[in-house]
Amino acid sequence: MSMERPGGSDPSRATLGGLGELEVLDRITRRLPAATSALLGPGDDAAVVAAPDGRFVTTTDLMVHGPDFRLAWSSGHDLGWKIAASNLADVAAMGAVPSGLLVGLAAPSATPVALLEAIADGLRDACAALAPGCGVVGGDLSASASLTLAVTAFGDLEGRAPVRRDGASAGQTVAVAGTLGRAALGLRLLFTEGVDAAGEPDARRAERLRAEHPAWIGAQLAPSPPIAAGRLAALAGATAMLDLSDGLALDARRLIRASGVGIDLDGVALSALAPDVADGLELALAGGEDHSLLAVLPDGAALPAGFVRIGRTLPGDALTVDGRPVDLSGWDPYAGWNGAAG
Amino acid sequence: MSMERPGGSDPSRATLGGLGELEVLDRITRRLPAATSALLGPGDDAAVVAAPDGRFVTTTDLMVHGPDFRLAWSSGHDLGWKIAASNLADVAAMGAVPSGLLVGLAAPSATPVALLEAIADGLRDACAALAPGCGVVGGDLSASASLTLAVTAFGDLEGRAPVRRDGASAGQTVAVAGTLGRAALGLRLLFTEGVDAAGEPDARRAERLRAEHPAWIGAQLAPSPPIAAGRLAALAGATAMLDLSDGLALDARRLIRASGVGIDLDGVALSALAPDVADGLELALAGGEDHSLLAVLPDGAALPAGFVRIGRTLPGDALTVDGRPVDLSGWDPYAGWNGAAG
């Protein structure tokens, strides 16, 4: 007798539509990490979160299948990890310590619940690895034709002023914590070698590629931004800081505009951080999604752990490398998007 | 000479893809209401929000085109209004005062920016009408094949304990603030009379329907939950409270399970609140999305403004109306969803 109801006796094949909202929520919730800051966690109309110094930092990010990821390339674990990591990096870029996440998830009715469980595991593992004590305080589950993750993160400033983008002045040290250009190189490899003959994302090729180039593909699919370094930069007196999500050149220009200073980058230091490929320096400047931290520190301040000096601030409003103007742009989510699924 | 570049000289026809992320963000941001709680608003990696009593309430909701709304029925203003209202109701249901929103928005590249501007206007007007002082502290913009809104709301408990679902005991008053069954009746009318001959959502018919039945269609497309009543219930000593998003019967059962009490509803009181249609009482019990507040108050407590008595708590775990068991279920986002666009 093996007339199996789809999603019936084999729990790994159960779908959202087959199980219903409450059962799916239950299965996900029990895998999620608790937050030490949660005074009241999931299960009521809203969560209650501690904000010990009377303020909290908060940021939100959406990731949508197609424009932001392809299921042929990213596992559920990767997705949960990446959306946690990118949100935690925004909290860290304010000099705050991540305290909690809210997770919104919308998925097609035919989505296997195992994929959602893997997303929950990725969220849990990213919190444990990058921001211990941070966990999920609540969320929402909805239906959509496109798998969509919407995460909100919270952070605690521990009594310090937030490190904004607009506090840098001339004559200070520009430093970075984390990788440069690796996530972009990983994405380029996926688009060139992780596809089939028709150019469609291919899971087997992507897996092989990841085994060959774990640092580059991993930086794209499951980045590990230096979350703890954000707090250290704030403690070291950082005058400005931001998360490198759209590429060093574009994000440095944001800091330049906000602070009213110029930045001269050190080509040797950049090259040392850049991926070891022919156009590594260009990738280090233009490549997005590393979620590294760009900080400006007072002249003479000791570099906090994890940071490398990559330049200095100057009077003016130019971005230069060894005195020569930089002409690269970053990444726009609408430019060049094609909605092909994967 | 009228060789117009699409989205060029006519700003109302400009699309997200044509304008690019930064210009779209700028156009939306300037329409959004500022929050009085925002110590640092949009424009940095994260916002900084005041949490005067060292805690904050937070909740998140996704709304996706297809399962959650149809653009043939809902204007952009409706969408912004509704997602603000439903999140504010979750904050109110904890007894908190809404302090801020984060808004994530993902849309197809061809979406007119005017639609996003209307969403922003709806968010602004809902905050002004339902929770003055609450505003938007930050957000995210992304691309998706399905228009998706992801809103996170924050609230201030003003030093009070949160009103959870599990504090009710037997012999207390069950009361509701807001409408019952109207949003469900509105949805049923839209599905039966707001469609064309092929059953597809039809904008002209929906508009006519709304003019004929503004209370019912309005409750579905742009509900006005009694946000201020949540704080009043907390001040009156409410022992349990929740937001009626999935229907009185289903949500009352949640309170029953959490608190370990039974609830007997008063048929006369329910009928007085129910829509004046043949199956009004059934709609009042089973219809979701009113976002009204269900509260349990100590015996003898004066009802806070906006609340109507609809029953009492009893020993046991049954939900009854005038002593007779209720057998209705609420709404599941995956059950019965068809992904047809509108």
Interface residues (C-beta under 8 A of the other chain):
Chain A: L16 G17 G20 E21 L22 V24 L39 L40 G43 D44 D45 A46 A47 V48 V49 A50 A51 P52 D53 G54 R55 F56 V57 T58 T59 T60 D61 L62 M63 V64 G66 P67 D68 A89 D90 V91 A93 M94 A96 L102 V103 G104 L105 A106 P108 S109 V137 G138 G139 D140 L141 S142 A143 S144 A145 S146 T148 A150 T152 A153 F154 G155 L157 P162 R164 R165 M241 L242 D243 D332 P333 Y334 A335 W337 G339
Chain B: L16 G17 G20 E21 L22 V24 L39 L40 G43 D44 D45 A46 A47 V48 V49 A50 A51 P52 D53 G54 R55 F56 V57 T58 T59 T60 D61 L62 M63 V64 G66 P67 D68 A89 D90 V91 A93 M94 A96 L102 V103 G104 L105 A106 P108 S109 V137 G138 G139 D140 L141 S142 A143 S144 A145 S146 T148 A150 T152 A153 F154 G155 L157 P162 R164 R165 M241 L242 D243 D332 P333 Y334 A335 W337 G339
